[in-house]
Amino acid sequence: MAECGAAGELPQRRVGAKEQQNGEPIDSELAVDERKQRDREERETLVLWKKPLLTLHYFTLELLITLKGWICRLWQQRQTVFGLLILLILLSIVYRIEGTHQKYVRYMEKKTLWCAYWVGLGILSSVGLGTGLHTFLLYLGPHIASVTLAAYECGSVDFPEPPYPDQIVCPQHEGSISLWTIISKVRLEACMWGAGTAIGELPPYFMARAARLSGAEPDDEDYQKFEEMLDQTESAQDFASRAKVAVQKLIQKVGFLGILACASIPNPLFDLAGITCGHFLVPFWTFFGATLIGKAVIKMHIQKLFVIITFSRHIVEQMVSLIGAVPLLGAALQKPFREYLEAQKAKLHHLRGEGIPTEENWLSWLFEKVVVIMVCFFVCSIVNSMAQSYAKRKQQKYSESKTE
């Protein structure tokens, strides 16, 4: 009877196959596309401000799955991890033992933490294909601007080496100030930030490269959109899509120099460079070397020059004067800007330990609140993204069980 049952099932499967051949598939491609679109729209509603409890629940589950995956990978590389632990223990012993080497240890500690801080901010800026935290506008740009204003006010850049104390204090003597001296003063932190942005381009590269080599379709929606863009290169598209295709063709045909050219200018279309290079199997050092040189050296010097020139003394004073020329609101807007600049200049001439006016200008208060809001929004976007990733896992499991 078992054999009969098995034999009786075969014709049913053949009928199903015939139905698919005759244009009556049980689950046609159109139905699959509609289901994917419906699932995508359902996932997009899974955000903190619409479904807070469910979003936090899914985020926690996805976080546990991610941690489990990391632990498994570390266990697979346990020999390397064990070697790094031994090295860390030796470094901690050297750090705690008193001796003449401590001044070098403290110096290396200060430099390492300072560089790691800016590299981390750079990674946060480029992670998420352009949806990351814009740390140049929030941290590096204001840092370069404050150093520029201090250099022109002090007539020198001989204030302490980074990381700076709570405030920059002008030295007792004045030196020579030029554009190059200010660039040199902020070169380390700017280059480290640029290196971080280059590192942030690596996850999409490795994901697309692994997908191309294995032939499997990754779950990443950005990669799926990239493949759709490749399929539609010849059809009519909007300007943004045509520009992305142009960047993709430039990188594919020119290679190292194309990647370097795209990475060396403030280019929002470079967000897909990692996926493009990974998809077309561009060698790792060709991609990362060009990206690192372009972002950490060439692009950073362009951005530094722009900020330094914008916040030079005569440009700033001219901008404040122009604010006062605005009809009706000019005088009211000009006053807080002028007071803020005067307060910053006064702080530069106070020695540490002296009484410093603690009156807070509303501009600095507003900027601090903007930073807090943007950081909170970035954290919320991470929570939403991870919750939607877990929802996608559930939808895929449901689809697989349904097809079985």
PADREN-166250 format. One line per 8 residues: number of its first residue (from 1); for each residue x, y, z of N, C-alpha, C, O. Coordinates in steps of 0.02 Angstrom, whole numbers. Example, Ala and Ser with C-alpha at 12.3 -4.5 7.8 and 13.67 -1.06 7.14 Angstrom:
2
1	660,-284,390,615,-225,390,660,-165,390,712,-166,423  642,-112,354,684,-53,357,645,2,394,670,57,402;
END
This chain:
404
1	41,-60,0,0,0,0,43,63,0,27,114,-30  100,56,36,145,114,36,170,129,-34,175,186,-54  186,74,-71,210,84,-139,156,113,-183,170,154,-227  94,92,-171,38,120,-210,30,194,-196,20,235,-241  35,210,-131,29,281,-114,83,322,-147,70,378,-171  144,295,-148,198,332,-180,187,338,-254,201,389,-285  161,282,-284,148,285,-356,92,332,-372,93,366,-423  42,335,-326,-14,380,-339,4,453,-334,-30,495,-362;
9	59,468,-298,79,538,-290,114,565,-351,112,625,-366  148,520,-388,188,543,-444,147,577,-499,166,630,-522  89,548,-520,50,582,-571,28,652,-549,24,698,-590  12,660,-484,-8,726,-460,48,777,-469,36,834,-489  109,756,-455,165,802,-463,176,819,-537,193,875,-553  166,769,-581,174,782,-652,120,830,-678,134,873,-719  58,821,-651,5,867,-671,23,938,-651,13,986,-688  51,943,-589,72,1010,-567,124,1039,-613,123,1099,-629;
17	171,996,-636,223,1020,-681,192,1041,-748,213,1091,-777  142,1003,-772,109,1021,-834,73,1087,-827,73,1129,-872  41,1096,-770,6,1159,-759,54,1218,-763,37,1271,-789  114,1208,-736,162,1262,-739,184,1274,-811,194,1331,-832  192,1219,-850,212,1227,-919,157,1259,-961,172,1297,-1007  95,1246,-944,39,1273,-982,22,1345,-962,-29,1372,-983  63,1375,-921,52,1444,-902,6,1452,-843,-19,1507,-832  -7,1399,-804,-48,1404,-745,-9,1381,-684,-27,1333,-652;
25	45,1415,-669,87,1394,-613,51,1405,-547,12,1452,-539  65,1361,-499,36,1368,-433,61,1432,-399,22,1467,-367  125,1445,-407,154,1505,-377,195,1540,-431,256,1531,-434  163,1579,-472,197,1611,-529,246,1663,-504,246,1683,-446  289,1686,-551,337,1737,-534,302,1802,-515,326,1839,-471  246,1815,-547,209,1876,-529,183,1873,-458,187,1922,-421  158,1814,-439,134,1807,-371,191,1812,-321,182,1841,-267  249,1785,-339,307,1790,-295,328,1862,-286,343,1884,-230;
33	329,1900,-341,348,1971,-336,298,2010,-294,317,2052,-254  233,1995,-303,183,2028,-263,190,2012,-189,182,2055,-146  205,1949,-175,214,1929,-105,274,1963,-75,272,1985,-17  329,1967,-113,389,2001,-88,375,2075,-75,398,2103,-25  338,2106,-121,322,2176,-111,278,2186,-50,287,2233,-12  230,2140,-40,186,2144,18,225,2133,82,213,2168,132  271,2086,81,313,2074,141,357,2134,156,368,2152,213  383,2164,103,426,2223,113,387,2280,143,411,2313,189;
41	327,2292,118,285,2346,146,267,2331,219,263,2377,260  255,2267,234,239,2249,302,298,2260,349,289,2283,405  359,2245,325,419,2256,366,431,2330,377,454,2350,431  416,2371,327,429,2442,334,386,2475,387,403,2528,413  330,2444,405,288,2471,458,314,2452,527,289,2476,578  365,2409,529,393,2387,594,445,2437,617,505,2426,607  423,2491,648,467,2544,673,445,2561,744,390,2546,765  490,2594,780,477,2608,851,417,2653,862,381,2645,911;
49	406,2701,816,351,2748,828,283,2722,806,233,2756,815  281,2662,776,217,2632,758,202,2569,799,147,2561,825  252,2526,805,244,2463,843,304,2456,891,347,2414,879  306,2495,944,366,2496,987,380,2430,1021,438,2408,1021  330,2397,1049,342,2335,1086,365,2279,1040,413,2243,1054  330,2271,983,348,2218,936,417,2232,906,456,2186,895  432,2296,892,497,2313,864,553,2297,913,604,2268,893  545,2315,976,596,2299,1026,603,2224,1036,659,2199,1046;
57	547,2188,1033,550,2115,1040,590,2083,983,634,2042,994  574,2103,921,610,2077,863,683,2098,864,728,2060,845  696,2160,886,765,2184,891,805,2141,939,862,2123,924  777,2125,996,812,2083,1045,827,2014,1017,882,1988,1026  778,1985,982,789,1918,954,842,1920,899,884,1875,895  841,1972,857,892,1978,804,961,1990,835,1011,1966,809  963,2029,889,1027,2041,922,1056,1977,950,1116,1965,945  1013,1935,980,1037,1870,1006,1062,1825,950,1113,1792,957;
65	1027,1824,894,1049,1784,836,1117,1810,810,1161,1770,794  1124,1876,807,1187,1906,783,1244,1889,831,1299,1872,808  1232,1895,896,1284,1879,945,1304,1805,941,1362,1788,946  1254,1762,931,1268,1691,924,1312,1679,863,1358,1639,865  1297,1713,807,1337,1705,747,1409,1728,758,1456,1696,735  1417,1785,793,1485,1809,807,1523,1761,852,1583,1748,841  1489,1733,902,1523,1686,946,1544,1624,908,1599,1598,919  1502,1600,863,1520,1541,822,1581,1556,778,1625,1514,771;
73	1582,1616,748,1640,1633,706,1703,1639,748,1757,1617,727  1698,1668,807,1756,1673,851,1780,1604,872,1840,1592,877  1733,1558,884,1752,1491,903,1788,1455,846,1834,1415,857  1767,1468,784,1801,1439,727,1871,1466,719,1916,1432,694  1882,1528,741,1948,1559,739,1979,1562,808,2013,1610,826  1967,1510,847,1988,1512,918,2063,1517,927,2086,1546,977  2103,1490,881,2175,1496,887,2197,1569,881,2239,1592,919  2169,1604,833,2185,1675,825,2161,1714,885,2197,1758,910;
81	2101,1699,909,2074,1734,968,2118,1721,1029,2131,1767,1068  2140,1659,1037,2183,1643,1093,2250,1680,1089,2275,1704,1140  2277,1686,1029,2339,1724,1021,2330,1798,1037,2373,1829,1069  2274,1826,1016,2260,1896,1032,2250,1907,1106,2270,1959,1133  2219,1859,1140,2210,1864,1213,2277,1864,1249,2288,1903,1295  2323,1820,1227,2390,1818,1257,2425,1885,1246,2456,1912,1292  2420,1913,1185,2451,1977,1170,2421,2032,1214,2456,2076,1238  2355,2030,1224,2321,2080,1265,2344,2075,1338,2353,2126,1372;
89	2353,2015,1362,2376,2005,1431,2447,2032,1440,2462,2065,1490  2490,2019,1391,2559,2045,1394,2560,2121,1393,2598,2152,1430  2518,2151,1350,2515,2223,1347,2489,2254,1412,2513,2306,1433  2440,2220,1443,2414,2246,1506,2467,2241,1561,2469,2285,1605  2508,2189,1560,2563,2183,1609,2613,2240,1600,2634,2271,1649  2632,2253,1537,2679,2307,1522,2649,2374,1543,2684,2419,1566  2583,2381,1535,2549,2444,1551,2550,2457,1626,2554,2515,1647  2547,2404,1667,2542,2412,1739,2609,2415,1774,2614,2440,1830;
97	2662,2388,1743,2727,2388,1776,2758,2458,1773,2760,2489,1720  2781,2482,1830,2812,2548,1834,2882,2546,1804,2917,2495,1810  2903,2601,1774,2970,2604,1745,2976,2664,1699,2929,2702,1690  3035,2670,1670,3048,2727,1625,3009,2722,1560,3002,2771,1524  2983,2662,1546,2946,2653,1484,2875,2681,1488,2840,2685,1438  2854,2701,1548,2785,2722,1556,2767,2785,1516,2710,2792,1493  2815,2830,1506,2799,2890,1468,2784,2873,1395,2742,2905,1363  2819,2822,1368,2805,2800,1300,2738,2763,1297,2701,2768,1248;
105	2725,2725,1350,2661,2688,1353,2603,2738,1355,2554,2729,1320  2609,2790,1397,2555,2840,1401,2546,2876,1335,2490,2891,1314  2602,2891,1302,2598,2925,1237,2562,2881,1186,2519,2905,1149  2580,2817,1183,2548,2771,1136,2474,2761,1153,2432,2755,1109  2459,2759,1218,2390,2752,1239,2348,2812,1216,2293,2804,1190  2375,2872,1225,2339,2932,1206,2327,2935,1131,2272,2950,1108  2380,2920,1092,2374,2921,1019,2327,2867,994,2288,2879,948  2332,2808,1023,2290,2752,1000,2216,2766,1012,2175,2756,968;
113	2200,2791,1072,2131,2806,1087,2104,2863,1044,2047,2862,1022  2147,2913,1032,2127,2969,990,2113,2946,918,2063,2967,888  2158,2904,891,2148,2879,823,2087,2833,819,2048,2836,772  2079,2790,870,2022,2744,870,1956,2782,874,1906,2761,844  1955,2838,909,1895,2879,915,1874,2905,846,1815,2900,828  1921,2931,808,1904,2959,742,1891,2904,691,1848,2913,647  1927,2849,695,1913,2793,649,1842,2767,662,1805,2753,614  1823,2761,725,1755,2738,742,1702,2785,715,1651,2763,689;
121	1714,2851,721,1666,2899,694,1662,2894,618,1608,2903,590  1718,2881,586,1718,2872,513,1678,2811,492,1641,2814,443  1685,2756,529,1647,2696,514,1572,2709,523,1532,2688,481  1554,2743,576,1483,2760,587,1455,2803,531,1396,2800,516  1498,2844,501,1475,2889,448,1459,2851,384,1412,2869,349  1498,2800,367,1489,2765,303,1450,2701,309,1431,2672,258  1437,2677,369,1400,2615,377,1328,2625,355,1300,2679,363  1297,2574,327,1227,2577,309,1213,2610,242,1158,2634,231;
129	1263,2611,197,1253,2637,130,1222,2707,130,1171,2720,98  1255,2752,168,1232,2821,167,1181,2839,219,1163,2897,225  1157,2790,257,1107,2805,309,1138,2810,378,1103,2813,428  1205,2810,381,1239,2811,445,1237,2880,477,1207,2927,451  1270,2885,534,1274,2948,571,1324,2994,535,1381,2975,523  1302,3055,520,1344,3102,482,1394,3135,530,1384,3193,550  1446,3099,546,1492,3121,598,1538,3177,574,1569,3211,615  1544,3187,508,1584,3244,486,1550,3309,505,1583,3355,530;
137	1486,3314,493,1449,3374,511,1443,3384,586,1441,3440,610  1441,3328,623,1429,3333,695,1493,3338,736,1493,3368,790  1548,3308,712,1608,3304,753,1671,3331,718,1703,3378,743  1689,3302,661,1752,3322,630,1749,3394,603,1796,3432,614  1695,3412,569,1689,3480,544,1694,3532,598,1734,3579,593  1653,3527,652,1660,3575,708,1729,3574,740,1753,3627,762  1761,3515,743,1828,3512,772,1878,3552,730,1917,3591,757  1876,3543,664,1921,3581,619,1905,3655,624,1950,3697,623;
145	1840,3672,627,1820,3743,632,1846,3774,697,1870,3831,695  1841,3738,753,1865,3766,816,1940,3775,816,1965,3825,842  1977,3728,787,2050,3736,782,2068,3795,737,2115,3832,752  2030,3804,682,2044,3859,636,2032,3926,671,2073,3972,666  1975,3933,704,1960,3995,740,2012,4009,794,2033,4066,804  2033,3955,830,2084,3964,883,2151,3984,853,2186,4025,882  2168,3955,796,2233,3971,765,2236,4045,745,2287,4078,755  2182,4071,716,2182,4141,696,2178,4188,756,2209,4242,755;
153	2142,4168,807,2137,4210,867,2202,4210,907,2223,4263,932  2234,4152,913,2296,4147,953,2358,4168,913,2409,4185,943  2352,4168,847,2411,4182,807,2461,4126,809,2520,4137,794  2440,4066,827,2485,4009,834,2444,3945,837,2384,3946,852  2476,3889,821,2445,3823,830,2483,3782,881,2481,3721,881  2519,3817,926,2560,3783,976,2520,3766,1039,2549,3753,1092  2453,3765,1034,2414,3740,1091,2422,3664,1093,2447,3635,1046  2399,3632,1148,2417,3562,1160,2401,3516,1101,2355,3529,1062;
161	2440,3462,1096,2428,3412,1046,2363,3375,1062,2344,3371,1120  2330,3348,1011,2269,3309,1025,2286,3245,1062,2341,3219,1053  2241,3218,1105,2175,3248,1116,2179,3310,1160,2215,3310,1210  2143,3361,1141,2146,3424,1176,2113,3418,1244,2073,3373,1256  2130,3464,1288,2094,3467,1352,2022,3491,1340,2000,3497,1283  1987,3505,1394,1918,3527,1387,1912,3591,1345,1860,3604,1315  1965,3629,1342,1963,3690,1302,2033,3703,1275,2083,3683,1304  2035,3738,1218,2099,3759,1189,2118,3826,1219,2078,3873,1220;
169	2179,3830,1245,2203,3891,1276,2261,3918,1235,2308,3880,1218  2259,3981,1218,2312,4011,1177,2379,4009,1214,2380,4021,1274  2434,3996,1179,2500,4000,1210,2519,4072,1223,2488,4119,1198  2571,4081,1264,2592,4149,1282,2625,4185,1224,2621,4246,1220  2656,4149,1179,2691,4180,1122,2652,4166,1058,2614,4118,1054  2661,4209,1009,2629,4201,945,2679,4176,894,2739,4190,899  2654,4139,846,2697,4114,792,2668,4133,725,2626,4178,719  2690,4098,674,2666,4112,606,2607,4066,591,2607,4007,609;
177	2557,4094,559,2496,4057,542,2489,4056,466,2494,4107,433  2477,3998,440,2463,3990,369,2412,3934,360,2397,3897,407  2387,3929,301,2339,3876,286,2369,3807,298,2335,3763,323  2432,3799,280,2465,3735,286,2475,3715,360,2469,3656,376  2490,3763,403,2499,3746,474,2434,3721,505,2435,3676,547  2378,3751,485,2314,3728,512,2297,3659,485,2273,3617,522  2311,3648,420,2299,3582,391,2341,3529,427,2316,3475,442  2403,3546,441,2447,3498,476,2423,3484,547,2431,3429,573;
185	2392,3535,579,2369,3526,648,2312,3476,653,2308,3440,703  2269,3473,603,2211,3428,606,2218,3368,558,2169,3333,545  2278,3357,532,2287,3304,483,2275,3235,512,2243,3194,479  2299,3221,572,2293,3154,600,2220,3134,608,2199,3082,584  2181,3176,642,2111,3158,654,2071,3155,589,2027,3113,582  2086,3199,542,2050,3198,478,2066,3135,438,2021,3104,410  2129,3116,437,2148,3055,400,2120,2992,434,2100,2946,400  2119,2991,500,2091,2933,535,2016,2928,521,1989,2873,512;
193	1982,2985,520,1910,2984,503,1900,2959,432,1855,2919,419  1942,2982,386,1937,2958,317,1951,2884,310,1918,2849,271  1999,2859,349,2013,2787,349,1953,2748,375,1938,2694,350  1919,2776,425,1860,2743,451,1804,2738,399,1770,2687,395  1795,2791,360,1745,2789,307,1762,2736,255,1718,2704,227  1827,2727,241,1848,2675,194,1834,2606,222,1812,2562,185  1847,2596,286,1833,2531,318,1758,2516,316,1738,2459,309  1717,2568,324,1645,2559,323,1618,2535,257,1561,2512,254;
201	1657,2541,203,1636,2517,137,1649,2442,128,1629,2414,77  1684,2410,175,1704,2340,166,1647,2289,173,1643,2243,132  1601,2295,222,1548,2245,227,1507,2235,164,1496,2178,145  1484,2289,129,1448,2277,66,1492,2243,14,1467,2202,-25  1557,2259,12,1603,2228,-36,1607,2153,-24,1599,2113,-71  1618,2133,38,1625,2061,53,1559,2024,41,1559,1967,18  1503,2056,57,1438,2025,47,1425,2012,-27,1406,1957,-47  1437,2063,-69,1425,2056,-141,1475,2007,-172,1456,1968,-217;
209	1537,2008,-150,1587,1962,-177,1569,1889,-161,1573,1845,-204  1550,1877,-98,1532,1809,-78,1470,1785,-116,1466,1727,-135  1422,1830,-127,1362,1811,-164,1378,1794,-237,1351,1747,-265  1423,1832,-267,1442,1819,-337,1480,1753,-344,1469,1715,-391  1525,1739,-297,1565,1678,-300,1523,1616,-286,1533,1564,-317  1476,1622,-239,1436,1563,-221,1376,1554,-267,1348,1499,-270  1356,1607,-301,1297,1603,-344,1232,1607,-306,1178,1603,-336  1236,1616,-240,1176,1621,-199,1151,1693,-199,1189,1740,-208;
217	1086,1700,-189,1056,1767,-185,1054,1789,-113,1019,1759,-72  1091,1843,-95,1092,1865,-25,1027,1897,-4,986,1916,-46  1017,1902,60,956,1931,87,956,2007,85,905,2039,94  1015,2037,72,1022,2109,76,981,2142,21,990,2127,-38  936,2187,39,892,2220,-10,931,2270,-53,913,2280,-110  983,2300,-25,1023,2346,-65,1057,2310,-122,1063,2337,-177  1080,2248,-109,1111,2209,-162,1059,2189,-214,1075,2189,-274  1000,2173,-194,947,2155,-240,928,2216,-284,916,2208,-344;
225	926,2275,-254,912,2336,-293,969,2349,-343,957,2372,-398  1030,2333,-322,1088,2342,-367,1081,2296,-428,1094,2317,-484  1061,2233,-416,1053,2187,-472,996,2209,-518,1000,2203,-579  942,2235,-489,888,2262,-530,912,2321,-572,891,2329,-630  956,2362,-543,982,2419,-580,1025,2395,-639,1023,2425,-693  1064,2341,-629,1104,2314,-683,1060,2287,-739,1076,2293,-798  1004,2257,-721,959,2229,-772,924,2283,-812,901,2270,-868  921,2344,-785,884,2398,-818,931,2452,-845,909,2509,-854;
233	994,2434,-857,1042,2486,-879,1024,2515,-947,1039,2573,-961  992,2477,-989,977,2501,-1056,910,2537,-1059,897,2573,-1107  867,2527,-1010,801,2558,-1011,804,2630,-986,853,2651,-956  750,2666,-998,747,2736,-975,743,2738,-899,703,2702,-869  784,2781,-870,786,2787,-797,789,2860,-778,800,2903,-821  780,2874,-714,787,2942,-691,861,2961,-686,905,2919,-697  873,3024,-670,942,3049,-670,985,3013,-619,1042,2996,-633  957,3001,-559,996,2969,-506,1017,2898,-527,1074,2878,-515;
241	971,2861,-558,987,2793,-579,1040,2793,-634,1085,2752,-634  1033,2839,-682,1083,2844,-735,1151,2862,-708,1202,2838,-732  1151,2906,-658,1215,2925,-628,1248,2866,-592,1308,2856,-597  1207,2826,-557,1234,2766,-523,1261,2716,-574,1314,2686,-562  1226,2708,-630,1250,2663,-682,1316,2689,-711,1361,2649,-725  1321,2755,-719,1383,2784,-746,1442,2771,-699,1497,2755,-721  1430,2779,-634,1483,2765,-585,1502,2692,-587,1561,2674,-584  1451,2649,-592,1464,2577,-594,1507,2558,-655,1553,2519,-649;
249	1491,2588,-714,1529,2573,-775,1600,2601,-770,1648,2569,-793  1607,2660,-739,1674,2689,-731,1718,2644,-688,1775,2631,-705  1690,2620,-632,1728,2576,-587,1744,2511,-622,1800,2485,-614  1697,2484,-659,1707,2419,-692,1760,2423,-746,1800,2377,-754  1760,2477,-785,1805,2482,-843,1874,2508,-825,1924,2483,-850  1877,2560,-782,1940,2593,-767,1977,2559,-709,2038,2562,-706  1940,2527,-662,1973,2492,-608,1998,2538,-553,1960,2578,-527  2062,2532,-536,2091,2568,-480,2082,2643,-487,2060,2676,-439;
257	2097,2670,-545,2092,2743,-554,2020,2766,-552,2006,2821,-529  1973,2724,-576,1903,2742,-572,1878,2744,-501,1841,2790,-481  1898,2693,-461,1879,2693,-390,1910,2753,-354,1877,2785,-314  1973,2767,-370,2008,2823,-338,1973,2889,-355,1966,2932,-312  1953,2897,-418,1920,2959,-439,1853,2968,-403,1837,3023,-381  1815,2914,-397,1750,2919,-364,1756,2929,-289,1715,2962,-258  1809,2900,-259,1818,2906,-186,1850,2972,-166,1848,2991,-107  1880,3008,-214,1919,3068,-197,1878,3131,-194,1903,3183,-173;
265	1815,3128,-213,1772,3187,-211,1711,3171,-168,1691,3113,-164  1681,3221,-136,1619,3209,-99,1565,3184,-147,1534,3223,-182  1555,3119,-147,1514,3087,-198,1462,3042,-165,1480,2987,-144  1399,3062,-160,1349,3019,-129,1337,2955,-168,1312,2906,-139  1354,2954,-232,1344,2893,-272,1396,2840,-258,1389,2783,-281  1448,2857,-219,1499,2807,-203,1473,2756,-152,1508,2708,-137  1414,2767,-125,1387,2721,-75,1382,2650,-102,1388,2602,-65  1370,2643,-168,1363,2577,-199,1429,2549,-225,1430,2497,-257;
273	1484,2584,-212,1548,2562,-239,1568,2494,-210,1595,2452,-247  1557,2483,-146,1574,2419,-116,1537,2361,-148,1567,2309,-163  1471,2370,-159,1432,2318,-191,1454,2308,-263,1459,2252,-287  1468,2364,-298,1489,2359,-368,1554,2320,-375,1560,2275,-415  1604,2339,-334,1670,2306,-338,1665,2233,-316,1698,2190,-346  1626,2219,-266,1618,2149,-245,1582,2108,-298,1601,2050,-309  1531,2136,-330,1493,2100,-381,1536,2083,-441,1531,2029,-469  1579,2130,-461,1622,2119,-519,1691,2090,-501,1737,2091,-541;
281	1697,2066,-438,1757,2030,-415,1820,2071,-422,1873,2045,-441  1815,2136,-408,1875,2178,-407,1919,2155,-349,1894,2145,-294  1984,2145,-360,2029,2122,-306,2024,2167,-245,2014,2227,-250  2031,2136,-186,2021,2173,-123,2067,2233,-118,2043,2288,-103  2131,2224,-129,2178,2279,-119,2169,2333,-172,2185,2392,-160  2144,2314,-231,2128,2366,-281,2072,2410,-256,2076,2471,-260  2019,2378,-229,1962,2416,-203,1980,2455,-140,1970,2516,-137  2008,2421,-90,2020,2454,-26,2077,2504,-32,2074,2557,-1;
289	2129,2488,-70,2185,2535,-78,2162,2600,-110,2180,2654,-86  2123,2595,-164,2099,2656,-197,2051,2694,-153,2052,2755,-150  2007,2657,-117,1959,2690,-73,1995,2725,-15,1977,2781,3  2045,2692,14,2082,2721,70,2120,2784,49,2117,2835,84  2155,2780,-7,2192,2839,-31,2144,2896,-48,2156,2954,-31  2089,2879,-82,2042,2930,-102,2008,2964,-44,2003,3025,-41  1983,2924,4,1945,2952,60,1989,2981,115,1974,3035,141  2044,2947,133,2084,2968,190,2137,3020,172,2162,3055,216;
297	2153,3027,108,2206,3075,89,2177,3131,46,2178,3189,66  2153,3113,-14,2132,3165,-61,2068,3199,-39,2066,3260,-32  2016,3160,-27,1951,3189,-9,1955,3228,57,1925,3282,63  1992,3201,106,1996,3235,170,2031,3302,165,2013,3349,200  2082,3308,122,2115,3372,113,2068,3423,79,2070,3482,95  2026,3399,34,1977,3443,3,1928,3469,55,1913,3529,58  1902,3424,96,1854,3444,147,1886,3488,200,1855,3536,224  1948,3472,219,1983,3515,268,1992,3586,241,1979,3634,276;
305	2013,3591,178,2023,3657,148,1958,3697,148,1958,3756,163  1903,3663,131,1838,3698,129,1820,3725,199,1800,3782,205  1827,3683,251,1809,3705,318,1856,3759,343,1833,3809,372  1921,3751,332,1969,3800,356,1959,3868,322,1960,3920,355  1948,3867,256,1937,3931,221,1871,3963,244,1867,4023,252  1820,3921,253,1754,3947,274,1758,3980,342,1724,4030,354  1798,3951,388,1801,3977,456,1864,4018,470,1882,4028,528  1896,4043,418,1951,4090,429,1921,4156,454,1862,4170,444;
313	1964,4196,485,1938,4255,522,1898,4302,479,1843,4321,497  1925,4321,421,1891,4371,381,1826,4345,351,1779,4383,342  1824,4280,335,1763,4251,307,1708,4249,360,1651,4266,346  1726,4229,421,1677,4225,475,1649,4294,491,1589,4303,498  1693,4343,497,1670,4411,511,1625,4438,456,1577,4474,469  1642,4421,394,1602,4443,338,1533,4410,340,1482,4442,326  1531,4345,357,1466,4310,361,1422,4340,416,1362,4348,407  1453,4357,473,1414,4387,528,1387,4455,506,1331,4473,523;
321	1427,4493,469,1403,4558,444,1346,4550,395,1299,4589,394  1351,4497,353,1297,4485,304,1232,4465,339,1178,4482,315  1238,4429,395,1178,4411,433,1142,4474,457,1081,4478,457  1181,4524,477,1151,4587,500,1116,4625,445,1074,4668,459  1131,4610,382,1100,4645,326,1032,4615,307,998,4642,264  1013,4560,340,948,4530,324,892,4577,348,895,4601,405  843,4592,306,790,4639,326,751,4613,386,738,4553,393  732,4658,429,689,4646,487,724,4603,541,731,4625,598;
329	745,4542,523,773,4496,573,849,4500,579,878,4466,622  880,4540,537,953,4541,535,986,4555,602,1030,4518,623  965,4609,634,997,4629,698,985,4576,752,1030,4562,791  924,4548,754,909,4498,805,949,4434,794,969,4402,843  961,4415,731,1000,4355,716,1075,4367,725,1111,4322,744  1097,4428,709,1168,4443,712,1194,4443,784,1251,4422,796  1154,4466,832,1176,4473,901,1199,4407,932,1254,4405,959  1160,4352,929,1184,4290,960,1246,4262,926,1289,4233,960;
337	1251,4269,860,1311,4245,825,1373,4284,848,1425,4254,860  1367,4349,853,1424,4390,874,1442,4375,947,1501,4370,963  1392,4368,989,1406,4351,1060,1440,4283,1066,1485,4274,1107  1418,4236,1025,1449,4169,1028,1522,4172,1007,1565,4142,1040  1538,4209,954,1607,4215,932,1650,4251,984,1706,4231,997  1623,4303,1014,1660,4339,1065,1673,4295,1126,1727,4298,1156  1623,4255,1145,1632,4210,1202,1685,4157,1188,1725,4141,1231  1686,4131,1126,1736,4081,1109,1806,4112,1109,1854,4081,1131;
345	1812,4173,1084,1877,4207,1084,1901,4220,1156,1960,4213,1171  1854,4239,1200,1872,4252,1269,1896,4189,1304,1943,4191,1343  1865,4133,1289,1887,4070,1320,1958,4051,1301,1994,4022,1340  1978,4069,1240,2045,4051,1216,2100,4086,1255,2157,4063,1256  2083,4142,1286,2134,4181,1321,2131,4172,1396,2166,4208,1432  2091,4125,1421,2089,4110,1492,2136,4052,1506,2135,4001,1472  2176,4061,1558,2219,4006,1579,2179,3955,1618,2128,3971,1649  2202,3893,1616,2166,3841,1652,2167,3855,1727,2219,3872,1755;
353	2111,3849,1758,2106,3862,1829,2075,3930,1844,2050,3942,1899  2077,3974,1795,2046,4039,1805,1971,4034,1796,1946,3987,1765  1936,4082,1823,1863,4082,1815,1844,4097,1744,1867,4147,1715  1802,4055,1715,1780,4063,1646,1705,4074,1646,1669,4036,1679  1681,4123,1611,1609,4133,1609,1573,4070,1583,1593,4041,1533  1522,4052,1619,1487,3989,1601,1420,4002,1568,1379,3957,1562  1407,4064,1546,1345,4079,1513,1341,4040,1447,1388,4040,1407  1286,4007,1437,1278,3965,1378,1239,4002,1325,1183,4026,1337;
361	1269,4007,1266,1236,4039,1210,1185,3991,1180,1194,3931,1180  1130,4020,1156,1077,3976,1130,1099,3939,1067,1070,3886,1051  1149,3965,1030,1174,3929,972,1208,3864,992,1196,3811,962  1252,3868,1043,1285,3807,1066,1235,3758,1096,1241,3698,1086  1185,3785,1132,1133,3742,1160,1094,3707,1105,1079,3648,1110  1077,3744,1052,1040,3716,996,1081,3662,960,1054,3610,941  1146,3676,950,1189,3627,916,1194,3562,956,1191,3507,928  1201,3569,1022,1204,3509,1065,1140,3468,1059,1142,3406,1056;
369	1083,3502,1057,1020,3466,1052,1012,3433,984,984,3378,979  1037,3465,931,1036,3435,864,1078,3372,863,1058,3321,834  1137,3375,895,1180,3316,898,1145,3259,934,1146,3201,911  1114,3275,991,1079,3223,1029,1022,3192,988,1013,3131,989  985,3234,953,929,3209,913,953,3164,857,924,3111,844  1007,3184,823,1033,3143,768,1061,3077,793,1053,3026,760  1094,3078,851,1120,3015,879,1062,2969,898,1064,2909,886  1010,2998,928,952,2957,947,918,2929,885,897,2871,885;
377	912,2969,832,882,2944,770,924,2888,741,897,2839,715  990,2894,745,1034,2842,719,1025,2777,759,1021,2723,729  1020,2782,824,1008,2723,866,941,2691,849,935,2630,844  889,2733,840,823,2707,822,825,2672,754,792,2621,745  863,2700,707,868,2668,641,901,2600,645,883,2554,609  950,2593,691,981,2527,700,931,2478,729,926,2421,707  893,2500,780,842,2456,810,790,2435,758,772,2377,754  766,2484,719,717,2468,667,745,2419,615,711,2372,595;
385	807,2431,594,837,2389,543,845,2317,567,830,2270,530  868,2308,629,877,2240,655,810,2206,666,803,2146,655  759,2244,688,693,2214,696,664,2192,629,633,2139,625  674,2233,577,651,2215,511,689,2155,482,661,2115,445  752,2149,500,791,2090,479,762,2026,510,757,1975,476  742,2030,573,712,1970,604,644,1956,573,626,1897,562  605,2008,558,541,1997,525,550,1964,457,509,1923,436  603,1983,422,618,1951,357,635,1878,366,616,1837,324;
393	671,1861,419,685,1791,433,620,1751,441,613,1697,414  574,1779,480,511,1745,491,472,1737,426,443,1684,414  471,1789,385,435,1785,322,465,1732,276,429,1696,241  532,1728,274,564,1678,232,550,1607,257,538,1562,217  551,1598,322,536,1531,349,464,1512,333,450,1454,317  419,1559,337,349,1546,322,341,1528,248,303,1483,230  376,1564,204,372,1550,133,400,1481,116,372,1444,76  456,1463,148,486,1398,136,441,1342,161,433,1291,127;
401	411,1350,219,366,1298,245,303,1293,201,275,1238,194  281,1349,172,222,1348,130,235,1312,64,192,1275,40  295,1322,35,311,1289,-27,322,1214,-17,309,1174,-62  347,1196,42,357,1125,56,289,1089,63,287,1029,75;
END
